[in-house]
Amino acid sequence: MTPEPDALRDNEQMKREKEEKLAEGTYKPAPMEHIDFHDRCDHEHFRHAPWSGRSQFWIYLISFGKGGFFFFLFFGTLVALLDGFKGEGFFISFWMTAEVVLYWFLLPFLFLWGLAFLIIHKFPRVWVKPGKGPKWELNRRTGMITLFEYRRKKVIEKRAPFHEFDAYINTTPDRQGLPMNVLSLEHRYSDIRIFFGDIQPPDRTTQQLCALWDFLQNYMDVSHPLPDAPLFEEHRKNDPTTAEHDRQTGRNPRYWIDMDEATFREEQKRMRARVDRIDTFSRPDLMAQYVTYS
């Protein structure tokens, strides 16, 4: 359910302004516009490419600093209040405990948060760097799945048809021993394996994973239109099956981009409700008619 309609409109406006400036000869490229981050998500390619370790470091650092600051702010205040109530002098006990929390916990996290914020928003050249290349790709046009492996300076591509893959839910315990589930696609006849934990974080339920599996099947099925999601709004006209479907049904080509916020929130609620009611495990196992798993 992302990007949201306002983000779609902003992107459309940016493209329109770019085209106008190019026509006038006044366009100046953005600092990082020339960089290829290798990811694609359109009517032909659904490709995942993680950023470099350096970029991810700064993203994790700002999250770590911000999260740690508010965590200790809340619990530090709580502890200071409890110490104040227990002590003989409320204000003296409260401020002494609060100062300890401030100097030993809040300030270090605030410093990390501020440093990462400054680097990310003011010095993009320091932290913005693409990874070596894509990690995996689903190609709707060719019906193939490609896994990219990087060994030193050599890129190895492992490729197989989508219909030869099976979906699995991999369950591992978290630190508390609770089950966490991740979706994977595994090739039936080779060692090609794709874990989708990067785009769908581990979940204690299986509904989101089943919904992702449905999404992947719908995306790769060229006999059906693209999934009707904001992500593909601008690409629907470029996919023959989708364009014909939209023409026959009279679908508004600006269905998502012109949607107001209240309507979008309602659509999100309906989508979540459909995910919660998903019936994956009650469907007939069609592959059992053709494949014997050992």
FIDREN-495948 format. One record per residue (C-alpha): x, y, z. Coordinates in steps of 0.25 Angstrom, whole numbers, plus 5000, padded with zeros to 4 digits. Layout:
BEGIN
XYZ;...
//
This chain:
BEGIN
500050005000;501250094997;501550194992;500350284997;499550364988;500250494992;501550434989;501150394975;500650534973;501950594977;502750494968;501850534957;502050684959;503550654960;503550584946;502750694940;503650804945;504850724940;504250704926;503950854925;505350894929;505950794920;505150854908;505550994913;507050954914;507051004929;507050864936;508150834946;508250694951;508150664966;509450624973;509150474973;508250464961;509250394952;509450284962;508850144958;508350074971;508049954962;506649934968;505449934959;503949914961;503149934949;502249854939;503449764935;504449754947;504249734961;505749744966;506249764980;507649834982;508049864996;508949984998;510349975002;510849945016;511250095018;509850145015;509150045023;510150085035;509650225035;508150185034;508350085045;509050195054;507950295053;506950195056;507750145068;508050285073;506650325072;506050205078;507050195089;506750345093;505250325094;505450195101;506350245112;505550375112;504250305116;504850205126;505850305131;504750395135;503950285141;505150235149;505450375154;503950395158;504050265166;505350305173;504750435176;503550375183;504350275191;505350375195;505250475207;505350595198;504550575185;505150685176;506650655181;506450505178;505750535165;506750625159;507950545164;507450425157;506950505145;508350565143;509050425143;508050375132;508350505124;509850505125;510050355123;508850315114;508150425107;509250505103;510050395096;508850355088;508450495085;509850515080;509750395071;508350435066;508850575063;510150525056;509350425047;508250535044;509350635040;510050535031;508750485024;508150615021;509350705019;510450615013;509850515004;511150484997;511750435010;510650325012;509850304999;510550184992;509850074984;510249924987;510949834977;509749814969;508349744970;508149624980;506949564972;505949594961;504649544957;504449574942;502949574938;503249584923;504149464922;503549384934;504949364940;505549384954;506949424955;507849414967;509149494967;510349454975;511649534976;512949464978;514049574978;513949644965;513149534958;511649534957;510949394956;509449394951;508649274955;507349274947;506149184946;504649194942;503649244952;502749124951;503849034956;503949104970;503249064982;502849154993;503249125008;503049195021;504249175029;504149185044;505249225054;505149265069;505449405073;506149435086;504949405094;504749275087;503449325080;503349275065;503649375054;503349345040;503949385027;503549355013;504549285003;504449234989;505249104986;505549044973;505148904972;506348854964;507548934968;508049014980;507449154976;506749204988;506249344991;505849395005;504849515005;505249565019;505849695013;504449735008;503549665017;504149665031;503949535040;502549525045;501949445057;500749415048;500649355034;499649445027;500549555022;501449445016;500349375009;499849515004;501349534999;501249404992;499949434985;500549564981;501749504974;500849404967;499949514962;501149594957;501749484949;500449434943;500449504930;499049454927;498549544938;498749694940;499749754949;499349754964;498549884966;499449954975;499950094976;501350044973;500950004958;500050124956;500950194945;501350054939;499949994936;499850064922;501149994918;500749854921;499849794910;499049704918;498749814929;498549924918;497449834911;496849804925;496749944929;496149984915;495049874916;494749904931;494850054930;495750074941;496150214944;497650224940;497850324952;497150234962;498250234973;498950364970;497650454971;497150384983;496950464995;497550435009;496250385016;495850295004;497350235004;497250205019;495950135017;496550055005;497750015014;496749965025;496049885015;497349825009;497849785024;496449725026;496649635013;498049595018;497549555031;496449465024;497449405014;497049255011;498449205006;498449085014;497049035011;497349044996;497548914988;498948874986;499048874971;500548844971;500248704978;499648654965;501048674958;502148674968;502548574978;503348644989;504448564997;
//
